[in-house]
Amino acid sequence: MSTFLSDEVKAGLEAARKAAQRKGSRLRVHVGEDTFPVLRLWEIGFAMEAEVAPKLRGLVDLHHGGVHLYQCLIVASSEEGDEMQYEFKRKTAATDAPALDYSRDPNAPVALLPR
């Protein structure tokens, strides 16, 4: 049995794989006003398409759809095949509440009622 695939079929399969990765991922990197799609995310970095990814460096925001996940300090680490890979120097989870400068009493009232 032969497992030979023609170059056209291989190129078609690779294009379909890339399209499925792009469509399946809602992860985006925001750099100022620019937005770039993220293909994969792992603990110490992420990957984007090499054709659309610039050599990013510095502070970026990582979003999943409309949800701000992380504020990251990144550096471009390597280009493997058709992917540009970036590593985190710092990855801070984004919160929608300001940081507290004190510890909150667990028995404190949630709100006060007016008189």
C-alpha positions in Angstrom: 0.0 0.0 0.0 1.4 3.4 -1.0 1.3 6.4 1.3 2.5 8.9 -1.3 0.7 12.2 -1.5 1.2 14.7 -4.3 2.6 18.2 -3.5 -0.8 19.7 -4.3 -2.6 17.5 -1.8 0.1 18.2 0.9 -0.2 22.0 0.3 -4.0 21.7 0.5 -3.8 19.8 3.8 -1.4 22.3 5.2 -3.6 25.2 4.2 -6.6 23.6 5.8 -4.7 23.0 9.0 -3.6 26.6 9.2 -7.2 27.8 8.5 -8.6 25.6 11.2 -6.0 26.9 13.7 -6.8 30.5 12.8 -10.6 29.9 13.0 -10.5 27.8 16.2 -8.4 30.3 18.2 -10.0 33.5 19.6 -6.7 34.6 21.2 -5.3 37.9 20.1 -2.3 40.1 21.0 -2.9 43.8 21.2 0.0 46.1 20.7 -1.2 49.7 20.9 -3.8 50.0 18.2 -2.7 46.8 16.3 -4.1 43.3 16.8 -2.6 40.0 15.8 -4.1 36.5 16.0 -2.4 33.9 18.2 -2.3 30.3 17.1 -1.1 28.6 20.3 -0.6 29.6 23.9 1.4 27.6 26.5 2.8 28.3 30.0 6.0 30.2 28.9 4.9 31.7 25.6 2.8 31.8 22.5 3.0 31.4 18.7 1.7 33.5 15.8 1.9 33.1 12.0 5.3 34.2 10.8 3.7 35.9 7.7 1.6 38.3 9.8 3.6 38.5 13.0 6.1 41.3 13.4 9.2 40.9 15.6 7.4 42.0 18.7 9.2 43.0 21.9 8.0 44.7 25.0 4.6 45.2 26.7 1.6 43.6 25.0 -2.0 42.6 26.1 -3.3 39.1 25.5 -7.1 38.8 24.9 -9.5 35.9 24.4 -12.3 37.4 22.5 -13.4 40.4 24.5 -11.8 39.3 27.7 -8.5 40.7 28.8 -6.4 37.8 30.1 -2.9 39.0 30.6 -0.5 41.9 30.4 2.8 40.5 29.2 6.3 41.5 28.7 7.6 39.4 25.7 10.5 38.8 23.5 10.6 37.1 20.1 12.4 33.8 20.7 12.5 31.8 17.5 10.9 31.1 14.1 10.0 27.5 13.5 8.5 26.6 10.2 5.6 29.0 9.5 5.3 30.1 13.2 7.0 32.9 15.1 7.3 32.0 18.8 7.5 34.5 21.6 8.5 33.9 25.3 7.1 35.7 28.3 9.5 37.6 30.5 6.5 38.5 32.7 2.9 37.5 32.5 0.5 39.2 34.9 -3.2 38.2 35.0 -5.5 41.1 34.3 -8.2 41.9 36.8 -11.2 44.2 36.5 -10.8 45.5 40.1 -8.1 47.7 41.5 -5.5 46.0 43.7 -6.0 46.3 47.4 -3.4 47.9 49.6 -4.6 46.1 52.7 -6.1 42.8 53.7 -9.9 42.7 53.8 -11.7 41.5 56.9 -13.7 38.4 55.9 -16.5 39.4 58.3 -16.7 43.0 57.1 -20.1 44.2 55.7 -20.5 44.1 51.9 -22.4 47.4 51.8 -23.9 49.9 54.2 -27.6 50.8 54.1 -28.5 54.6 54.3 -30.6 55.8 57.2 
